Amino acid sequence: MKKIIFAFVAMLFATLSYAQIEGKWKTIDDETGKPKSIVEIFKKNDGKYYGKITQLLIKPENANCVKCKDDRKNKPLIGLEIIRGLSKDGKEFVNGTITNPKDGKSYKTEVVREGNELKVKAIVMGIAVKTQTWHKVN
């Protein structure tokens, strides 16, 4: 009986953690395929999810977001909020934006967790134009 209860509790926690995106995630550079940064995703009091760069794994040309066009312009990359306003919808996180500090462009975004990976989609006109895979950092 104890084994059955333990298995049930373990499956419950696995299911609950499957859809959670809070925590630290390693991003991968599209051009080199090498780890680029660590992004921490967190939930604010408004109930939405945000992500900020906490560590750079590749030295950038500039330590600030010089190409950002909004309140992030010329702000340091470390601590820069690149994901804003994601809302949980079942297993998906939707209706947010993601900013690429390299070119300063912002996109609508959707995020889905698949095990220890996040599928982060940049969306233009309702179409996913780019999907990155981020890896969970323990």
N, C-alpha and C positions, 0 to 999 in steps of 0.2 A: 504494500500500500504506500509506503514511504517513497518508493521508487516512482510510482505513478504520480504522486503529488509533486515530487521534485521535477519530473519530466514536464508536467503541466506548467509549473511555475517557470521553468527554463524556457518553454515555448512562448509563454506569455511575455516574458521580458524580451525575447528575441523579436517577437512581433512588434512590441511597442518601440523598441530601439530601431527597428527597420525603417520606420517612417520619420525618424528624427534626424535633423540636419545640424543641430547645434553641436559645436565643437570645432576642432582645428582640422583643416584640410590642406593637403599639398597640391598646388597647381602645377601644371606641366606646360612648358614653353612650346607653342605650336610649331615653331621653326626648328628648334634643336631636339625636342623630345625630352629635354632634361627638366628636372624639378626647378621651378621658378620662384615660388613663394609659398608662405603659409598664410592661409586666410582663416580667421576665426569667425564663425557664424553664431549669432546670438539673437535672442528674442528681446525686444524692447517692451516697455509698458503699454505701447499701443497694440500689442499682440502680434506685431509683424516681425519678420526676420530680416537681419542686416548682417553684412559681412565686411570685416576690415582686415587689411594686410597687417600681420603681426611680425613677419620676418621675411626678408629677401634672401633667396638662395642663389640668385644670379645678380651680380652688380649691374645696375641699370646705368644708362648714359647720364641720367640726372636723378638725384635723390628726391626731387619734387615732381608733382604732376603738372608740368609746364604746359601740356596740351589740353588739360581739362578746361571746360568752358563755363563751369558753374561755380558754386561756392568752394569747390575743391581745387580751383586753379592755384598753382604754386604752393599747395600744401604738401608736406612731407608724405612720401609713399608709405612709410611705416605709420600705421594708424589710420590710413586713408580708407574711408568707407566706400567699397566698390560695389557692394550689393545693398539695395535699399528696397524696403516695402514689400517683401514677399509675404503672401498669405497662404496658410495651409488649406488645401482642398483635397481631402482624402489622403492619398499617398503622395500627392504632388504639392509643390510650393509654386504659386503662380502670381501674376500681376505685379511683379517687381521689376526693378531695373538693375543692370550691371554696366559698369563703366570700365573700359579698357584704358588703363593709365598710359599705355604706350602711345595711343593716338588720340586720347581724350574723348572718344566716341562712347555714347551710352545707347544701350539696347534694352528692349523689353526682355525679360528673362523668365524661364521656368526651370525648376530644379527637381530632380527625382533621385531618391536614394536607392541604390541597388547594392545591398550588402555593405561592404566597406568602401564603396565608391559613390560619388555624386555625378550625375549627368547634368551638366550645366549648359542650358541652351540659350544662345543669343537669337532673338527673334526680330525679323523685319517684315512688316506687312503681314503678320500672321504666319510666317514661314520660318522654321528654324534654319538659319543660315550657317550656324556653326554650333557644334556641340563639343564641349570639353569634358574630359573625365578627370575628376579630382579624387585624391586618395585620402582616406581617414588617417590622421596622425594620432597615435596612442600616447 
